[in-house]
Amino acid sequence: MSQSPLPQSVLNALGEIDTPTICNALEVVAPQRRATGFTVEPLVCGFPDLKPIVAYARTATIRAMQPAEIPAAEMREKRVAYYEYVASEPGPTVTVIQDLDGQNKGFGAFWGEVNSNIHKSLGCLGVVTDGSIRDLDMIADGFQMLAGRIGPSHAHVHLVDFACPVNVAGMDVSSGDLVHADRHGAVVIPHDVADKVADAADMLARREAVILDACKDPNFNVAMLKQAMADADDIH
């Protein structure tokens, strides 16, 4: 997490934009990332009506099918160290957790009433995981959850590692990466272009508006579409 935190104004602007539009804007400001850096596998969104979250990644890995191989006291120390990591600056944060149980990922849920409240109180806005979530009626208010599945039990769920590179639903994430997420999925926004994304999104919205306005014309036809497309291309 060596990168300097971005101005809050940049995070605020990004938080007003949905994740698909962020992906579109990244195609303009970071075209080399057109086919990488976002989730590509289906995820369940616990709270689709929440606004997008924009936060710095706190990464971890978990397992749930078998008990932890270290003593309970050592496991507690690891858990506390993980929470200290979640609470570290800069914030706000989003936890990105990879489940290592392979085809059985999601066997046990790390996420429920207690962990959502702990994380929210430590400055975390939500979670992106290919594991499972539960306790949906008791999750901390406003805490977003994107997960591989919903399940009833926590089984033997335990932390394996944290502050490590992870891959969740096809998205590679390193500790400290800037992550944007909503009900559609999540994407990593490179720090060096983050302040350009909102302007690119605005330009794309203005281009789309020309075509969408033309579509509303009752006399709309292919010739009008061609003209609208040409006019849209002139917007920079």
N, C-alpha and C positions, 0 to 999 in steps of 0.2 A: 504494500500500500504506500508506495513512495511518491505517487503522483499528488500534486497539490490539489486541494479541494477547489471546486468550481464556485463562482459567485452564486449566491442563493437565487439571484434574479434569473440565472440561466436555468436552474432546476425548476423554478416556478413556471417559466415559459414552456419548458418541456412537459410539465405536468398538465398543461391545458390541451395537449395533443394526444390523440389515440395512438396506440402502438403500430397499427398498420401504416398510418401516415408517417410516423417516425421512420419506419423501414423505407418508405418511399423517399423521404428526404435524405436518408443515408445513401441512397443510390445516386443522389446528386452530389453530395459533399464528400462521400467516400465510396466511389464506384467500385473499388476493389473488394468491397464487402457486400456486394449485391447478393451473393449466394452463401453467405456465412454470417455467424454471429447472432442467430435468432433461433428460437425453438421451432423444430420441424416435426415433432411428434405431438399427438393430441394430449391436451391437459384439461383437467376439470377445474373450472373457476368457482371457488366457493361463494363469491359475492360479485356477480357480474355488473351490478349497478354502481359499484364504487368507482371513483375517478382513477385515472392511471396513477401509478406510483413511479417515482424516479428517485433512486437511492443507490448508495455504494454497497457493493456486494460483500457479504460475510459468508464465506464458503465452508462447507463441511461435508463429510461422508458418514453414512449410517449403515447398520445392519440390524435385522430383527428376527431372523429365523433361528439363530442360536444365541445363547447368552454370551456376554462379553468374556473375553479370555483373561481379563485382569481382575484383581481383587476389587470388591465393592468400594473400599476406601479410595483406591487409586482412580476408580471410575468417577467417583464424586469429585475428586480434585480436577479431573479432566473436564467434567461438566462445568465446574466453576470457572476454570480457565477459558472455556468456550464462551461463557456468558460475559466474562471480562472482555473478550475479543469482540463480541457483538456490541458491547457498550462503548468500544473505543471510537475515537474520532478518526476521520470526519464522519458526520452523519448528515441526513438520516441514512439508515441502512435498510437493506433487504437481504434476507437469508436465502442462499441458494444451496440446496442440499441434494446430493446425489445418493441414491439408494444402491448399495453394492450387492443386493441379493439376487442379481441377475434376473432370470425369468420369473422369480418370485418377489421382485421388488414391490413394495407396498404391503408385504406380509404383515407388518406391524407399523402403526402410525407414531411418528415422533411428534406430530402436531395435533393439539386439541385445546381444551379450555385453558389448562395451566400454562403450557408453553406459549400459547398466543398472548396471554396476558403478561407473562414474564418478558417476552420479546418486545411487545408494544411499550411496556414501561421502561425498557432499555433503549428506546429510540428507533426500534425496527418497525417498518411500515408493512411488512408482509413477507411471504415466503414463496419461492419457486422451487418445486421439488418433483422428482419423478417417483417419489414414494407416495404414501397415503396420508390422508387427513381424516379427522373425526370430530365429534362434538360440535357439529356445525351450528347448533342452536345456542351454543355457549361460548363461541369464539369472541375474543376481545373486540369491542366495537370499532369498526373502521379498519380492521386488520385484514389485508387481502391474502388470499390463498390460491395458488395455482399448483395443482398436484396431478400425479399420474392416476390416482383413483381415490375413492372414498372407502374407508374400511372401519370395522367396529373395534378392533383390538390394538393395543400397543405391543403385544407379544413380548419379544426379548429386545425391543428396540434400544440401541445404544450408539453413542458416537464412536466412530472409528478414528477420524482425524478432522482437523479444521485448519482454516487459513491455507488451504491447498487448492490446486487447480481441480475443477470439476467439470463434468459434462452432464447437463440435464436436458433431456428431450432434444438432444442434438446441438444444444447451445454450449459452447466452451466458455467458461467463466473463471477468472482469476480473482483473488481477493483484492478488493478495492475498485474493481471495474464498476462503471456507471451502468446500471440496469434500468430499463424502462419496461413496465409490465401493465397489462390490463386483461380483460376477459379474453382477448384474442391470443395471448401468449406473451413472450418477453423477447427483448433484444438488448444487446450490449451496445452502448453508444461510446465510441472512442473519445477519450478526453480531448484530444487535439482538434476535434471538429464539433464538439458539443455546443459551442456558442454559435455555430453556423446552422444548426439543424432547424431551429424555429423559423429563421428567414427562408430557408429552402422549402419548408412546409407551407409557408404563406404563399410563396411563388407558385407552388404546385396547386394550391387551393384556388388561386386566381386563374390558372390555366384550366382547371377542371370546371370552374364556374362558367367559362365561355361555352364549353360543350354542353354542360347541363342546362344552361339557359336556352340554348338552341333546341335541345330535346323537348322543351316545354312548348315550343311553337306548334300549334295545331297543323301547320303546313310542313312540318319537318320532313326532310327527305335526304337522300344521300348527298346531293349537291350542297345542301346547307351544312351537312356534317363535314364535308371536305373543307368548306370555308371556315367553319368553327375550329377545326383542327389546325388549319393554317394560322388563324388568328391566335390560337392558344400558343402555338410555337413561337410567336413573336413576343410573348411575355417572358421577361427575364428578371 
